Amino acid sequence: MGAHGINGIDHLVIVVRDLEKAQDAYRRMGFTISPKGRHGELKSANHTMMFGAGDYLELLAIEQPHPFTAFFSDVLKTREGIAAAALKTDDARAAQRLLVEAGYPAGEPVEFGRPVELPGGAQQAHFTTTPIDGVSEWGGRVFLCQHHTPEVVWRPELIQHDNTVTGLAALVVAADDPNATAASYARLFGTAVETRGPARVVPTGSAPIVVADPAALHWGWTGDPALAVPRPFLAGMVLTVADLERAQQALQKSKFPTVVGNGVLRVSSASACGAMLAFAKDFDLGALIP
């Protein structure tokens, strides 16, 4: 395991007000969407987009208020978008002890599950999560996620996408003080901040975290409405594709405005439920941030 029992980014949580409208938007962009799942005891519902690289995206809607999802409900009062980064761990309970020993306000692990519709009938997916307080530092909720039944959610039929996305290339965080925000993430992952022009890059063990101010991000996502959100916040992501031409064709079919340039396809948060998206085969940060 990496520092504090963390092995990288497991998935990103995109909170939405209308789950069916959200899954339709992402399906139009060429994603394969999992059947609707419900976290019964937590009063929430989701669709996922699973990737062969071992990470994924989650579209999450809150059906009824619940203490565990109160942060997401608060975010939805003002916007949709990426509200949380779930981090990989092999043992959420052991990681919680390591985090507490290091001085982090890590909460008690929570175990829950949801049924997954499969060809042979529904099976139960089981998870253990460990919350970490620090929204003001990181710009979103951060928690650890241990998968007890990965074979139930990473299904062969779910990791094939018309847009050829294979995984997460980077999480993009908007911050007025990139140095401070990047340093907070680097402490959590036990890594060193790398300077790339106006951006700061934090290695995580999987996809890196890119932190930049709105002026730098404006170069890649010109006029994106998400850049007006109070900072820091989890602004967007870069996704790796196997075939850029097929990805562009999928986005053209979606009818969503797409900016093409420097080997990157960019989609506004206005089309992607509050998340700024970029698709690239060989990701070069300079193609998004000068």
C-alpha positions, 0 to 999 in steps of 0.5 A: 500500500501507498502512504496512509494505505492509499493506492491512487484514485478509485473513482470520481463522484459526479452529483446530479439532480436528475439521474436519468437525464445525467445517464442519458447525457453520458450515454450520448457521449459514448459511455456504456452506463451500468444499470441503475443501482440503489444504496438502500440504507443510504437513500441514494441511487447511481449509474457507473461508467467502469474502465478497464484501467481499474477506475470509474465514474459514478453519477450519484443522485440523492433520493432522500436526506441521509447523514452520510450523503448530507455533503452531496445534498449541500453541493446540489443546492448550488450546482451539479458536478464532481463532488468527491474523489474516492481513493483506492485502498486494500483495507479501509479499516487499516488505512483509517488507523494509519490516517488517524495516527498521522493526524487526519480526521478520518471517520469510522469506516462504513460498510454498505452495498447495492444490488447489481443486475447481471445476466444470471440475476442480481448480485450484491456489490459490497464496499467499505468506505472511510471518510476524511474531513478536509473539504476546505483544503481539497475542494471536495469530499475525499474518502477511501473505498475498498471493493470487496466484490470487484468482479461484480462491478468491473464486468467485461460488458461494462468496460467497453465504450463507444468513445474508447475510454479506458481510464482516468488520466487526471483529476483537475482541481481549480484553486486560487492558491494551487501551491497550497491545495497541491501541497495538501494532496501531496501530504495525503498521498505521501508524494512530492508536488511537481511544477508544470508551468502554472499547474501543480501536479500531484502523483497519486499512485494512479491518475495524477491530480492537476491543480491550477487556477481559473486563468490557466484552466480557461486556456483549455476550457474557454468560458466554461461556466464551472470556472465561476464556482467558489474555489478550490473545487473538483473541476473536471477530468482528463480521460484516456482513450484508445482511439481519438478518432472514434472518441471524436465520432462519438462526441459528434453524435452526441451533438454536444459542443466539442473543442478539438485541438492539440490532440485533446477533445474538450467538452464543457461542464454545461453538457456534462452535468457540471464536470469539465471533460477532456479526452486524449490518447496520449495526455500532454498537460501542455495541451490543456494548460500552457 
